[in-house]
């Protein structure tokens, strides 16, 4: 297998997915880059399907209410930070503004995801006639299907309306183009509906779970998807679809073999004085609760050292959600007083990994599913939700007191708060806000003179769906752009 030609093929695919470029491939012999064995397809998946060096989500953390503007020093108003402002204020022309500041590394999530999908398609299609044992082929196919499900899950949640959007039907909402075969097409590819994309995602993840169950133990390593990771992803997918029974089904299976929750009240960082310099933070291969880790943070917008910081002012600020006994506050964030930053986000430390899937999410997914069933009238599920929340909270609070069950609405609100506390800055909050009904949130911005401007993302705002990048529109004549909001003008106060 020649990785050079595989990379050429994948790059050409991104150009050709929506345009007529098939003649280009005639210059390269197909035999030079076509794997023939199951092990070769696994190598292809490891190198091109897994997104080890790719930042798949460079911006959503700064779209949320977990951040706010920082009144920085004049030397912080550099081109890079001013480019971030376009994203931070939900401007529909953010891509043009980023390009003006030469911040093109933030523009290519759409293309990168389709490149990873194409690698998965090559593996899934090619394994049928590959040499190797059935176990080898089933393992590799299961991983490829899980990855493809994940990448389409990201695409449809970045560039389309939420599946559960009130007053709409996912069967009539524009999703993203579904490409599930490794073929170059001369014609443009239209957007499938949100329902069609989720149908494919569910088909892929269900088959992945079936293939991976019993085919490999948990010694694959954290950089490959095993059966526990696949079931975790399935529980997340069904959570977004509000299919509560399927959430419970997959979370139960995953928790049977998932790592135990870490007691953060006694957990020791390698550098407790400066958590952002530790090597065993939450988003790290060294954190014992991690199930799967992948991706890169290179090129993403960060809160540390920019004009955007962890939200600490206002009634809905993230830092206000942690009480004094919550160990997460001192582990997730680094105290930077007396700078204009009170705290830096320190979950990644020096590992700089893109994302992790960890055991805590399974408890939160299952708790929310139980809480939803409680709201629907199943009184037996209320305490089950509380039990899952308390299982997590008992490992986070030094003076833990069990939650007292009251109304279904109060329980659901507590589920959402606990999810925000636990999973902040792990690429969950933006998607969660979307599925919670796309509430109105505000971002403040201070200019170099200290003037304060407030920008508002209104309830069900068009800004809750990202624009499809213009280069994708230019190369795909069948694509329809999302409805874009007008220029967002802030209120000076």
N, C-alpha and C positions, 0 to 999 in steps of 0.2 A: 504494500500500500504506500503510495507516494503522497505525503501530506501536502506537498506543494500543489499538486494538481487538484486535490480535494478542496483546498482553500480557493483555488482559481474557480472551480465549479460553483462553490458556495457564493463567492463574490459575484460571479456572473448571474447566478440565480436571483440575487437581490435586484440586479438591473432588469432581469428578464421576467421576473414575477408579474410585471405589469406592462411589459413592452416587447417589441419584436427585436430580439437580439440573438436568435438561435443560430445564425450563421457563425457567430463567434466561436461556438463550441466545436465547430468542425476543425479548428486549428489544433485541437488537443484530442489525442486518441482517448476514447473512453476507457480502454483497457489499462491505461497508465494509472488511473486513480480508482478503479473499481475494486473494493475489497471482495475476497472470495470465501473467507472463513468467518465463523462466529467470533473468534478472538480478534480478527481484523476489524470487524464491525464494532466490537467493544472498544477497540482503540480509537476508531473514528468517533464514537459517541463520547469517549473521554476527552478527546481533543477538540471536537467541534460542537458537540451537542450540549455538554455541560458548559456553563457560562463562567468558568473559573476566573477569567481575566476580563470579563465584561461587566460593566455597571448597568444593570437592567432597569434600575429605578433611580435616576439621578436627582429627581426634583420633588417627589410627592411629600416628603417630610416637611418641606418648607411651604407647602400649600395649606397646611393644617393649622388648627388653633393651638398646636403645641409650641409654636414659635411666635415671636413678636420682634418689632424693630428695636435696634439698640442705638442709643445716641452716642455714636463713636467719635473718635478723634478725627481731625481733618485728614490725616494721612491714611485713614481707612476708606476714603471715598475714591477708590481706584476703579479703573474700568471694569475689572472683574466683579467687584461688589455692586457696581451700578447696573451691570448686566443681570445680576441675580435679582435686582429689584423688579424687573419685568415679570419674572416667574412668581416672586413673592406677592405681587399685587394682581396676579391672575389676569394678565393682559393677553388677549387673544392673539396679538401679534408678537408674542414672546420670542418665537423662533427668529423673526427678522431682527429684533433687538439684540438677541444673543449673537447672531451672525455679525451684526455691526460691531460688536465688541470682540469678535473672533473667538467666541465661546462655542464653537461647533461641536465640542465633545458632549454637550448636553442635548444635542439635536437628534441623535440617531437611535434612540430606544426602539422605535418602530422597526427600523431596518435590522437592527441587531437581533431582535426577537424572531423575525422571520428567517434570518440566517441560521439561528439555532434550530428553528422548526424544520428547516430544510435538511439539516444534518440528521435530525430525528427521523424525517421521512425516508431518507436514504437508508438508514439502518433498518427501520420497520419493513420497508419494501424488500431490501436485499437479503434479509435473514431467511426468507422463505426458501431460497435455493442454495443457501450457504452451507459449506461443510462444517461439521462440528456436532457435538452431542445435543440432544434435545434440551437438557438442562442448561447448557450454555446459551442456546438460542432463546429459551424462555426467559432466562435472567436478563439478557441484553434487551430483548423486546420489551420486557416489563419496565426496565429503566427508561427506555426511549419513549414509551407511551406516557409514563408519568411526567417526563420532562415536557413532552408536547402539550399535555393537558395543562401544565403549569404556565407555559409560555402563552398559550391562548387565553388562559385565565387572566394573566397580566394584560394582554392586549385588549381584551374586551372590557376590562375595568378601567383602563386608561383612556380608551378612545371611543367608548360608547356609554349610553345611559345605563344605570344600574338595572340588574335583572328584576328587582322587586320595586321598581319605580312606581309609586302610587299614581293611579289614573291612567296607566299605560299597560300595554301588553308586550311582553318580550318577543312575541311573534311578529310584532309590527315595528319594533325598534331596530335601527340599523346597527349591526355589530361590526365585525371586521371580516375581511376575506378569509375563507377557509381553504387552505391548501394542504392536502393530506397525501399527495403523491409527489415523488421526486421527479417532476417533469417540467421542462421549459415550455411555456405557452406563449404563442405569438399575440394572442388577444389579451386585453385587459381583464382583470378579475374583479367582479363586483363584490360589494360587501354583503355577507350573509346577515341574517337577523341575529339579534342577541340570543333568541331561543335556539336557533340552529347551532350557534357557536357553543352554547352550554350543553346542548345534546351531544356534540362531539367530545367536549371536555369530559362529560360523565361517562361516555362510552370508553374513552381512553383510560380514565383513572380506574374504572371498575375492572377492565381487563388487566391493567397493571397490577392492581392489588391481588387479583386471582393468580397471576403468573408469579408474583414475587413471594406470595405466602408459601413458605416451606421450601423455596428454591435456593435460598441463601440465608445464612445466619447474620447476626449483626456485626460480623467482623469485616464487612466490606470496606469499612472506613467511613469517615464523616463526609467525604466528598463524592460519595455515590449514593443513590437512592436505594434503600432497602424496603422491606415490607412495612416497617413501622413508619417511615417517612411517607410512603405512598398512602397509607391509611390516614395519616395526619392531613395530607393535602386533600384527600377526599372529604374529610370532615370540614375543612375550610370551604371547599367548593359548595357543599350542600348547605352550609351555614348561610352563604350568600343567597342561595336559592330558597331559603327558609323551608327546606325539607328536613324537619327536625328529627324524624326517625332515622334517616340516613346519617345524620350527624352523629347520633348516639351509636349507631351500628359501627361506624368506622372509628370513632373515638375509643370505644370499648376495646376493639381489637388492637389499636395502637398502644393504648395504655397498658395492655397486658405485658408488653415487652419493652416499653419505653424506659429510658433512664429515670431514676427516682428524682423527685424535686430536690433542689439544693436548698439547704437552710441558709439563707442569706444573713441571718442574724449572727451566724458564727463563721461565715465564709470569709476567707482571707485573700484579698487581692495581693498580687506580687509587689505592688507599690501603693499601699493604702493611703499615703500622704498625697499622692498625685494619681488618682485612678486612670486618668487619660494616658498615663505612661505605663500602665500595667499590661501584662501579656495574657492574663487569664480572665478578662472581662466577659461580659455576657455574650457578645458577638465575637466568639473566639473558639478555635478548635480545642482550647484548654478548659472550657467551661463544661462541667460534668453533665449538664442537663441537655446538651446539644444532640439533636438527632441527625440533622443534615446541615451542611454549611457550604456556601458557594458564592460566587460573584466577587466583584471588586468594587471598591469605593472610589477608585480613580476617576476624577472628572465630575464627581457629584457635588452638589451644593451642600456645604456643611454649615452648622451654626457656630462652630468654634472659630473665633478670630475674624468673623465677617460682621456685617451690619445686621445680622439676624441672630437672635439668641433664643434660648429656652424661655417659654412664656412664664412670667412670674407675677405680672400685675393683672388686675381685673378679676372678676368673680369666677371666670371660667379658665383661669391660668392653670397650666399643667402642674407647676410646682406647689400650688395650693391644695392639690389633691392628696399629698403625702402628709401624714401626721408625724409627730416627733419620734415615734417608735418604729417607723417604717424604714427598714434597712436599705430599701431600694434607693432612697434619696441620696445617701452618701456613696452608694456603689454606682448608680446610673449617672450621677452628676458629680462634677468636680468643682469645689468651691474656689472661685477666682477673685474673691474680694481682695482689695478694694477697687478692682477694675470696673468699667462700665458694665461688665458682665458680672452677675452674681454667681451664675453657674454655667459651666460648659457641659454639653452632653459627653459622657465618658464611657458609654457602653462598649465602644470598640477598642479603646486603648491603642496599643501599637500594632495590633493584628491587622487592622484595616480590611477586614472581610466585609463582603457586601451584605450578606444576610445569613441568619440561622433560623432553623425550625427547631423548636425546643418543647419539652414536655409541658411547660406551663400553658402553652396555647391549647393543648388538648383538654386540660381541665377547664379552661375558659370557654372553648367551643362547646363542650358538653354541658357546662353550667348554663350557657345561654339557651341551648336547645331545651333543657329541662325547664328553664324559666318561661320560655315561649309556650310550652305545653301547659305549664301552670296558668299562664294568662288565658289559655284557651279552655280552661275548666278542669284540667286534670290535677286535682289537688295533691295527688301522691307525688308529683314531680317537684313541688316547691322545695321540700326539704332536701331532695336529691341535688337540686341546684345549689342550695346552701352548703351541702356537704362538700361539693367540688370547690366552691369558692373558699371555704374554710380550710380545705386541704392545702390550697395555695397560700392563703393568708397566714396560716400557722408557720409557714416557712419564710415569711417576710416581715412579720411584726414581732418585736421583742416583748411586747405586752399584749399578745394576741387575746382577743375576746371573741367568742363565737358570734356570728351574725344572727340576729333575731328575725325570724321570718314574719313578715306582715303582709302587705298587699302585693299582688302580682306586679303592679306597675313599679312599686318601690324596689322590688327584687330585680326587675329588668334594668332599671336605672343603675342599681348597684353593680350589676354585671358589666354594664357599659363602662362605668367608672373604673372598675377593677381591671378591665381589659386595657383601658387607656393607661393606667398606672404601670401595668406590667409590660406592655408591648410597645410603648412609646419609642419612636425613632427606629422601628424595625419594619417600616413600610406597610403598616397596618392601618394607621389612623385615617389617612385620606380615603381609603376604600371603605372603612367603617363609617365615616361621615356620610359617604354616598348612600350606603344601604340603610342608614338611620333616617333617611328622608331628606338629605342635603340641606342641613340647617344653615341659617345665616351666621357668618363669622366675620370678624374684623381683623385687619392687620394695620399696625401703625408703622410709619416711616419717618425717620428724622433725616433732614438734609444736612449738609455740612455746616449750615448756619444755626442748626438746632431747631428749625421749624418742624412742627409735628403735623403730619397728614394722616388721616384715617381712611383706609380703603375697605369697602364692604363687599363681601361675597354674599349676595342675597339668598334667601331660601329658594332652593331649586334653580339656582343660577345656572346659566349656560356655561359658566366657567368651571362647573363640576365635571365637564367632559373636555379633555384636551383636544386641541386641533390636530388633525392628521398632518404630519410634516409636509411642506410644500413640495419637496423633491419626490415624495411618494405620489402626491397628486399629479406632478408633472409627468411621471413615467407610467401612470396607470390611468388611462382614459376612462375606465369604468368606475373609478372611485368617486364617491359623493362626499364632499366635505361636511363636517359637522356644522350645525348652525352656530355662528360665532357671536359673542357678545360685543357690543361697541366698546371703544376705548374706555377703560375704567378710570374715572376721574375721582381722586380722593377729596376729602373734606378737610381743609386746613383748620386746625384748632389748637 
